[in-house]
């Protein structure tokens, strides 16, 4: 299972679906945090939240 961590607020959240189609750069993907709304490149983590 993969999840993301928001660099602004530190919230961990998971995304599923079309991750492969989103912009990515050296192991980071562009995601929007569901907690604070920050939209930026976030590091993808593997494992449980």
N, CA, C and O atoms as a GROMACS GRO file, in nm:
protein
  196
    1UNK      N    1   0.084  -0.118   0.000
    1UNK     CA    2   0.000   0.000   0.000
    1UNK      C    3   0.088   0.124   0.000
    1UNK      O    4   0.187   0.131   0.074
    2UNK      N    5   0.055   0.221  -0.081
    2UNK     CA    6   0.131   0.345  -0.085
    2UNK      C    7   0.048   0.458  -0.025
    2UNK      O    8  -0.074   0.457  -0.030
    3UNK      N    9   0.117   0.554   0.032
    3UNK     CA   10   0.051   0.672   0.085
    3UNK      C   11   0.142   0.793   0.069
    3UNK      O   12   0.260   0.779   0.036
    4UNK      N   13   0.088   0.910   0.093
    4UNK     CA   14   0.162   1.034   0.076
    4UNK      C   15   0.162   1.111   0.208
    4UNK      O   16   0.074   1.092   0.292
    5UNK      N   17   0.262   1.198   0.225
    5UNK     CA   18   0.271   1.284   0.343
    5UNK      C   19   0.278   1.428   0.295
    5UNK      O   20   0.364   1.462   0.213
    6UNK      N   21   0.190   1.511   0.346
    6UNK     CA   22   0.188   1.652   0.308
    6UNK      C   23   0.305   1.724   0.374
    6UNK      O   24   0.322   1.714   0.496
    7UNK      N   25   0.387   1.797   0.297
    7UNK     CA   26   0.501   1.867   0.356
    7UNK      C   27   0.459   1.988   0.440
    7UNK      O   28   0.537   2.036   0.523
    8UNK      N   29   0.338   2.038   0.418
    8UNK     CA   30   0.292   2.157   0.490
    8UNK      C   31   0.234   2.123   0.628
    8UNK      O   32   0.274   2.182   0.728
    9UNK      N   33   0.142   2.027   0.633
    9UNK     CA   34   0.074   1.997   0.760
    9UNK      C   35   0.112   1.861   0.818
    9UNK      O   36   0.078   1.832   0.933
   10UNK      N   37   0.182   1.775   0.741
   10UNK     CA   38   0.226   1.646   0.792
   10UNK      C   39   0.121   1.536   0.788
   10UNK      O   40   0.145   1.427   0.841
   11UNK      N   41   0.007   1.562   0.728
   11UNK     CA   42  -0.100   1.462   0.718
   11UNK      C   43  -0.059   1.349   0.624
   11UNK      O   44  -0.007   1.373   0.516
   12UNK      N   45  -0.084   1.225   0.667
   12UNK     CA   46  -0.062   1.108   0.582
   12UNK      C   47  -0.196   1.069   0.522
   12UNK      O   48  -0.297   1.061   0.594
   13UNK      N   49  -0.198   1.044   0.392
   13UNK     CA   50  -0.322   1.003   0.326
   13UNK      C   51  -0.289   0.910   0.212
   13UNK      O   52  -0.179   0.913   0.157
   14UNK      N   53  -0.385   0.827   0.176
   14UNK     CA   54  -0.362   0.734   0.065
   14UNK      C   55  -0.445   0.779  -0.053
   14UNK      O   56  -0.550   0.840  -0.039
   15UNK      N   57  -0.395   0.746  -0.169
   15UNK     CA   58  -0.463   0.774  -0.294
   15UNK      C   59  -0.465   0.645  -0.373
   15UNK      O   60  -0.367   0.570  -0.372
   16UNK      N   61  -0.573   0.620  -0.440
   16UNK     CA   62  -0.578   0.505  -0.529
   16UNK      C   63  -0.644   0.550  -0.658
   16UNK      O   64  -0.712   0.654  -0.662
   17UNK      N   65  -0.625   0.475  -0.761
   17UNK     CA   66  -0.685   0.512  -0.888
   17UNK      C   67  -0.582   0.545  -0.993
   17UNK      O   68  -0.504   0.459  -1.033
   18UNK      N   69  -0.582   0.669  -1.038
   18UNK     CA   70  -0.505   0.708  -1.155
   18UNK      C   71  -0.372   0.772  -1.121
   18UNK      O   72  -0.332   0.868  -1.189
   19UNK      N   73  -0.302   0.726  -1.021
   19UNK     CA   74  -0.171   0.781  -0.984
   19UNK      C   75  -0.070   0.777  -1.098
   19UNK      O   76   0.014   0.866  -1.109
   20UNK      N   77  -0.077   0.676  -1.181
   20UNK     CA   78   0.021   0.662  -1.289
   20UNK      C   79   0.010   0.772  -1.394
   20UNK      O   80   0.106   0.800  -1.465
   21UNK      N   81  -0.107   0.835  -1.404
   21UNK     CA   82  -0.127   0.937  -1.505
   21UNK      C   83  -0.093   1.078  -1.456
   21UNK      O   84  -0.087   1.171  -1.536
   22UNK      N   85  -0.070   1.094  -1.327
   22UNK     CA   86  -0.040   1.226  -1.271
   22UNK      C   87   0.106   1.263  -1.296
   22UNK      O   88   0.191   1.176  -1.310
   23UNK      N   89   0.135   1.395  -1.301
   23UNK     CA   90   0.275   1.437  -1.317
   23UNK      C   91   0.362   1.385  -1.204
   23UNK      O   92   0.319   1.380  -1.089
   24UNK      N   93   0.484   1.345  -1.238
   24UNK     CA   94   0.575   1.294  -1.136
   24UNK      C   95   0.718   1.338  -1.168
   24UNK      O   96   0.751   1.369  -1.283
   25UNK      N   97   0.803   1.341  -1.064
   25UNK     CA   98   0.938   1.390  -1.078
   25UNK      C   99   1.025   1.327  -0.970
   25UNK      O  100   1.011   1.359  -0.852
   26UNK      N  101   1.114   1.235  -1.010
   26UNK     CA  102   1.208   1.170  -0.918
   26UNK      C  103   1.141   1.112  -0.792
   26UNK      O  104   1.181   1.143  -0.680
   27UNK      N  105   1.039   1.029  -0.811
   27UNK     CA  106   0.975   0.962  -0.699
   27UNK      C  107   0.869   1.044  -0.628
   27UNK      O  108   0.813   0.998  -0.529
   28UNK      N  109   0.840   1.162  -0.676
   28UNK     CA  110   0.736   1.246  -0.617
   28UNK      C  111   0.622   1.260  -0.718
   28UNK      O  112   0.645   1.258  -0.839
   29UNK      N  113   0.501   1.273  -0.667
   29UNK     CA  114   0.385   1.293  -0.753
   29UNK      C  115   0.310   1.418  -0.708
   29UNK      O  116   0.311   1.454  -0.590
   30UNK      N  117   0.247   1.482  -0.804
   30UNK     CA  118   0.167   1.599  -0.770
   30UNK      C  119   0.035   1.553  -0.710
   30UNK      O  120  -0.044   1.485  -0.776
   31UNK      N  121   0.010   1.589  -0.588
   31UNK     CA  122  -0.111   1.552  -0.515
   31UNK      C  123  -0.165   1.673  -0.440
   31UNK      O  124  -0.095   1.771  -0.419
   32UNK      N  125  -0.292   1.664  -0.402
   32UNK     CA  126  -0.355   1.768  -0.322
   32UNK      C  127  -0.392   1.709  -0.186
   32UNK      O  128  -0.458   1.606  -0.178
   33UNK      N  129  -0.348   1.775  -0.081
   33UNK     CA  130  -0.374   1.727   0.055
   33UNK      C  131  -0.522   1.743   0.088
   33UNK      O  132  -0.578   1.852   0.069
   34UNK      N  133  -0.586   1.638   0.138
   34UNK     CA  134  -0.728   1.649   0.174
   34UNK      C  135  -0.749   1.730   0.302
   34UNK      O  136  -0.861   1.773   0.329
   35UNK      N  137  -0.643   1.750   0.381
   35UNK     CA  138  -0.656   1.823   0.508
   35UNK      C  139  -0.642   1.974   0.489
   35UNK      O  140  -0.730   2.050   0.529
   36UNK      N  141  -0.531   2.018   0.429
   36UNK     CA  142  -0.505   2.162   0.418
   36UNK      C  143  -0.524   2.218   0.277
   36UNK      O  144  -0.526   2.340   0.260
   37UNK      N  145  -0.537   2.130   0.176
   37UNK     CA  146  -0.558   2.175   0.040
   37UNK      C  147  -0.432   2.209  -0.036
   37UNK      O  148  -0.439   2.254  -0.151
   38UNK      N  149  -0.315   2.188   0.025
   38UNK     CA  150  -0.187   2.216  -0.042
   38UNK      C  151  -0.171   2.124  -0.162
   38UNK      O  152  -0.183   2.003  -0.150
   39UNK      N  153  -0.144   2.181  -0.279
   39UNK     CA  154  -0.122   2.103  -0.399
   39UNK      C  155   0.024   2.119  -0.440
   39UNK      O  156   0.065   2.227  -0.482
   40UNK      N  157   0.101   2.013  -0.427
   40UNK     CA  158   0.244   2.017  -0.456
   40UNK      C  159   0.294   1.876  -0.484
   40UNK      O  160   0.218   1.780  -0.476
   41UNK      N  161   0.421   1.864  -0.517
   41UNK     CA  162   0.481   1.733  -0.536
   41UNK      C  163   0.508   1.671  -0.399
   41UNK      O  164   0.575   1.731  -0.315
   42UNK      N  165   0.454   1.552  -0.377
   42UNK     CA  166   0.467   1.484  -0.248
   42UNK      C  167   0.538   1.351  -0.266
   42UNK      O  168   0.525   1.287  -0.370
   43UNK      N  169   0.613   1.311  -0.164
   43UNK     CA  170   0.686   1.185  -0.167
   43UNK      C  171   0.591   1.070  -0.141
   43UNK      O  172   0.509   1.075  -0.049
   44UNK      N  173   0.602   0.968  -0.222
   44UNK     CA  174   0.519   0.848  -0.205
   44UNK      C  175   0.589   0.755  -0.110
   44UNK      O  176   0.706   0.722  -0.131
   45UNK      N  177   0.520   0.710  -0.005
   45UNK     CA  178   0.574   0.616   0.094
   45UNK      C  179   0.508   0.480   0.073
   45UNK      O  180   0.391   0.472   0.035
   46UNK      N  181   0.582   0.376   0.098
   46UNK     CA  182   0.528   0.240   0.087
   46UNK      C  183   0.515   0.181   0.226
   46UNK      O  184   0.608   0.188   0.306
   47UNK      N  185   0.400   0.124   0.256
   47UNK     CA  186   0.374   0.063   0.387
   47UNK      C  187   0.244   0.117   0.446
   47UNK      O  188   0.172   0.192   0.381
   48UNK      N  189   0.217   0.078   0.568
   48UNK     CA  190   0.096   0.121   0.635
   48UNK      C  191   0.110   0.266   0.681
   48UNK      O  192   0.219   0.316   0.706
   49UNK      N  193  -0.004   0.330   0.691
   49UNK     CA  194  -0.009   0.470   0.739
   49UNK      C  195   0.015   0.474   0.888
   49UNK      O  196   0.016   0.581   0.948
   0.00000   0.00000   0.00000
